[in-house]
Amino acid sequence: MNCLIADYMHDSLQQLLLDIGVQPDYRPTITREDILEIISDYEGLIIRSKTRIDEEVVSKASKLLFIARAGAGIDNLDEEAIEKRNIKIFNAPEGNRNALGEHTLGLLLSLMNNIARSDKEVREYTWDREGNRGYEVEGRTVALLGYGHMGGSFAKKVKGMGTRVIAYDKYKNDFSDDVVEEVSMEEVYKEADVFSIHVPLTSETKSLVDYNYISKFRKNFYLLNTSRGEVVSLDGVCKHIEEGKIIGAGLDVLENEKLKTLSEKQKKSFDYLVNSDKTLLTPHIAGWSFESYERINEVLVGKIRGFLSKRK
């Protein structure tokens, strides 16, 4: 079985595939045009996020049995086009959930304790203790939108800091346990001191968290987004920071992460966020640790092994 690897992966991947009888063809710099020309020769395809797998690609993939996404999100896959050809989709949220949970917690702690701002000030010879007095996480209500692998990882970490953790997930029921309390979205609006987003990007979630959505929160709160940038309207976030509803925003993802292609509206929002001392911005690195880089391979190959064993 031949498998095309169409992006940069941790060095361990090729040997892991060979160990289960899959021949890897590692082409990390391959273009979409090249993929279209050669994809008919492969039973497997492993990608990250740079390649969109749509009807055009799969229509030429006559032998393809599986597509493995090295990461959690699969919004760059046309699931309908893929599944109608009985091509199996694998992703690996188990591989980077710990890294994402830690990063999300780091964003929260930094925001609540003014760590980034005070660091910048000290480097500029400003020693302002009172102006950088922080808040404690303990005793706060942390609300999650979505309770999958990522939300669950963050929940365990922040629960250990003495918080109440509540979660709303449209597609899950009866998941309350000693870490999290399942609630309605109305309860999230009412109780949240911290609101952390952990949903995939779909037609339902695109621009879900906009100005009107945020207006429904009863308290002023901290906003965290380590899911997908297009879930959150940055224009709405900027307005609510200005009005005081959002105390601080930790954003690992943006609506448009190709910063040289920002529209006029996107640039206005981006410039506001960059110049605000109530924001913390990171370049889509939640989940992108050295450990997760390797662990994702192990998770994916484990799923591919299980799939192939059932075909024998």
N, C-alpha and C positions, 0 to 999 in steps of 0.2 A: 504494500500500500504506500502510495506517494502522498506527501503532505507539503504544501507550499506554505512557507512562513513569510508573510508579506510585511513585516515590520521588525524593528529591533527588539530582541528578547534577551533575557538573561542567558548566559552561556550554557546553563544546565539543560536547556530545553532539548537540544538535539540528541544528547545521549539518553535522556528520559524517553524520547520517542523511539529511538533505536531499541531500547530495552523492551518495548512492548510490540516490536515488529513493524514499526512505522518508519519509512524512509523519509527523513526531512530534507527539504530543499530550501535552504536559508537564503532569502533574497530581501534583505531589509530595505533596500533602496528602490525596489521595484515600483514602477509607475502603474497607474490604473490601465493605461493602454496596453502595457505588457501583460498585466493580469488577464485582460480580455483575450489576448492572443493565446495564452498558454493554459488557462484554467481547465480546459477540457482534458488535460493530462493527469489531473489530480483527484484523489478520493477525499483528501482533507485540506482544509484551509485554516490557518491561524493568523489572526490580525489583532491590531490594537484599534486606535481610533481614527487614524489618518485615512483609512479606506472605507468608502461607502459601498456596502454590498446590497445591490438592488436587482431589479428585474433584468437589467442589461447584463449584469455579471452572471447571475445564476442561470439565465437562459443559455449561456455558453458552457456551463459547468455540467456536462452530461454525466460525468462519473462521480460527482461530489456527493459524499455521504454525510460529512459534518463540517460545520464552521465553528471554530473556537475563538471566542473573544477574550483576549488576555486582559481582564479587568472585570468590573461589575456591570457597567451600563451597556446596553445593546441598542441604543438609539441610532447607531449608524448601520443597523441591519434592517432591511425591509422584511419583517417577520412573515408577512402574508406571502410574499413571493417565494421566500425560502421554504416555508412549511408546506406549501402546496406541492412542492417537489419532493416532499418527504426527506428533506435535508435536516439533520439534527443540529440544534444550536446549543453550544455550551458557553457558559461564562464562569467567572471565578470570584464571586464576592467573598467567599470564604478566605481567599488568599490575601485580601487587602483590608478586611474589615477592622482588624486590630489597629493598623496604621491610621485608618480614617478616624476611628474612635479617639485615638490619642491626639490627633491633630485638631479635631473638633473641640476637645477639652482644652487644648492649648490656646485656641482662639478665644474661648470663653474666659479663661483665667487672665489672659493678657488684656482683654477688653475691660474686665471688671476691676483690674488693678492698675490700669493705665501703664502697662509695662513698655509698650512700644513708644508711646508718647514721652514718658519720662526718660527713657534711654536716649531718645533724640535730644531732649532738652539738656541733659547732663553733658552730652557730647558738645553742646553749644555753650557750655559754661553757665547753664541755668540750674540752680539747685532749689527746686520748688516742692517741698514736702507736702504742704497743705493743699496745693493745687492738684496734687496727684494722689490724694487720699483715695483708697479704693473701697470696694464692697466685697463682702464674703459670699461665697457660693452656698455655704451651709444654710439650710433653712429655706432656700428658694424652691419654687416649683418650676421644674424644667419640663417643657412640653415638646413632644416630638410629633412631626407630621411624617408618618410612615414608620413601620416597625419591622423591617427586614433585618438582614445581616448587619447593615451599617447602623441603623437606629439602635439595634440591640447592643452593638458593641459600645457605642457612646453611652447608652443608658447604664450599662454595668459600671462604667468608669465614673460617671458623674454621680451615680447613686452612692458610691463609696465615699463621697464627700459630704454626705448628710443632707441630700436633697430629696424632695418628693419628685418622682418621675412619672409623668402621665403621657399617654400616647393615643393618637387617633390614626387608624389605618382603615381606609375604605374597603380593603379587600381581605382583612383578617378579623377574626372574632375570637373571643374567649382566650386571650393571650395574657391576661393579668397574672402576675406571679410575685415573688418577693422583691423583684427589681422594679417592675413597671405596673402601672394601673391603667387599664383600658378605659378610655372615656370618649364622649361625643366631641364633635368639633366645637359645639357650644361651650363645653367645659374647658376646652383649650383656650378659647377666646376669653373666658372669664378668669382663669387661674394663672395663665402663663406669666412668669417673670423672665423666662428664657424660652425662645421658640427656635427649635433646630429642625431643619428640613432634610428628610431622608427618603425622597421619592424618586422614581425614575422619570425621565422625560418622555412623556406621551402626549397625544392630542388632548387628553384631559388635564394634564398638569402644566402645559405650556402657558406661561404668563399667569399662572393661577394666583400667585402671591403678588397682587397688584395693590394700588392705593386703596381701593375699596375693601379688599380683603384685610389689609393691615388695620384699617379703620375700625374693624369689629372687635379688636382686642380692648379689653377693659382697662388694663394696666399699661403703663409704659414698660417696655421690655427690651431685652437684648435679642437680636436676630442673628442666627448662624445658618449659613448655607454651604454645605459641602457635598451637595448632590449634583445638580446640573444648573448652569447659569440661566438658561431660558425658562426655568420654573419661576423665577423672580423678576418682576419688573423693576429695574433699577431707578427709573423715574419715580415710581411710587416710594421706593426706599428713601431716595434723596429728600422727597417732600416730607416724609414722616420723620426723618432725622432733624430736618429744619424745624418742624413743628413740635418736636420733643417726644413723640410717641415711641420712636426707636431711640433708646438710650445709646446703643452702640451696635454696630453691624460687623460681623466677622464673615467675610466672603472669600471663599477659595475658588469660586467659579463666577463667571460673568456671562451676560447675554451674548456677547461677542468677544471671544478670547483672542481673536486676531486683531490686535490693537491698532495696526496700521490701516485697518479697513472699517473703522468705526463710522457709523452714520453721524450726521450732525447732532441728532437727538442723543445717540449713544455717547458721543464725545462729551456732550454737556453733562450727562450723568456721571461719566467716568471722571471728568475733571473735578466735579463736586466731591466725589468719594475720595479722590487722591488728596484733595486739599482739606478734608475734614479730619479733625483729631478724634472723631468718634467712630472711625472705621479702621479695620484691619484687613488688608488685602494680600492674598497669597496666590501663586500662579498654578492653580489646579494640582496641588501637591498632596492634598489629603489622600491617604492611601498609597502614596508614592514613596515608600521607604525602601531602603536597601533590602530589608528582610522580605517585604511583600513582593518585590521584584522577582525574587527566586521562588517564594511560596506560591505565587500565582501559577507558575509552570507546573508545580507539583499537583496542584488542585486540578488544573486542566487535563494533564496527562492521566490522572486518576479517573476522571470522568470519561476520557476517550477509551481507556483500558476497559472500563465497565461496559461501555457501548459496544466495543468490538467483541468482547467475550460473549455477549448475548447474541451476536450474529453468527457465531460458530455453530 
